[in-house]
Amino acid sequence: MSQRSESGRRLDRRAVTPVRQEPRGWQARWLDANAELVRLQASHPLVDAVVEEVDGRRIRIGDHWLDDFASCNYLGFDLDPEIIEGIPAYLRRWGTHPSWSRMLASPSLYERIEAELRDLLGAEDVLAMPTLTLISGSVIPVLAAGGTILIDSRAHKTVYDGAVVARGQGATLTRFPHGDADELERQLRVAGPGPRVICMDGINSMTGNPPDLATFLRLAREHGAVLYVDDAHGFGVVGERTAGELSPYGSRGNGVVRHLGESYDSIVLAAGLSKAYSALLAFVACPPGSRRCSRSPPRLTCTRGRRRSPRSPRCCSASRRTPAGAT
Ligand SMILES: Cc1ncc(COP(=O)(O)O)c(C=O)c1O
């Protein structure tokens, strides 16, 4: 294969050696991350594995039957016969998936789920979305509104990613060491103008420990901040405490905020059903006064706008004036 050079001489394409540029910036990081994944994949059987069969709590990957300790179906609902048998009637009535944009319409089932979640949590308003990833990516930027996000260094990656989206929209992002309330307070004191959002996990996915919610909430309230808590692993597992309870997990599984006896004042609780409830659904529970914020179609694209007029997302800041315990 050949072509003519500017001087008209024939060039052999195979003889032209491309100048190799060393990857830099995002390319270098991308290659590094992939090299790490390839190493992990070669050394660990449960990376990007394909499960071909499930038999109770045993799974088959290739020719190997394994005991499954990797799933987060904490309540075992994924294989519950009563739940499985309950599904076909809904499928017949509603079809497999409502493909309206939620800006246009939602099946009334969504309203029912949100109402039940509201009751269970004791929160003023609950907005359901398919995944927690979507919630962090859309709610954190709305809450931050160009202000400051202060994120626990061990918050889940999806929370961090939501904060990065917010940074792309003008927010400032700072991190504090895991659980370090003193450092958080120092950062809050020097934070710039505008809303402040503190982000952290609820029940930690690795340790099972809750954060020191009382301390972080006190700081949030003192500094006019909102505390965004991702309780993916607490919802459905820990819940409100009752006199004479038999289990230290509490009851009703209504999440880390109720478990620790706090109100939703200054807290935005995000959690999901994909762990304990084995269902693809997540929700955000809004603090008192911010109901309108969650229904603001221009900023949260999954919300419904038909019966509710669009309002400013800044209404989130109204919640900071609500007295503690006013849920
Ligand atoms: C703490 C935490 N937050 C968020 C997520 C993401 O949840 P989803 O799959 O609903 O986006 C996970 C999932 O592993 C998680 O463990």
The ligand as an ORCA input file, in Angstrom:
! r2SCAN-3c Opt
* xyz 0 1
  C     -23.397      2.564     49.902
  C     -23.903      2.406     48.497
  N     -24.415      3.482     47.877
  C     -24.891      3.407     46.625
  C     -24.856      2.227     45.902
  C     -25.376      2.210     44.511
  O     -26.687      1.756     44.522
  P     -27.554      1.586     43.186
  O     -27.186      0.262     42.622
  O     -28.967      1.660     43.648
  O     -27.198      2.706     42.273
  C     -24.334      1.076     46.505
  C     -24.301     -0.181     45.743
  O     -23.498     -1.023     45.870
  C     -23.840      1.168     47.830
  O     -23.324      0.111     48.441
*
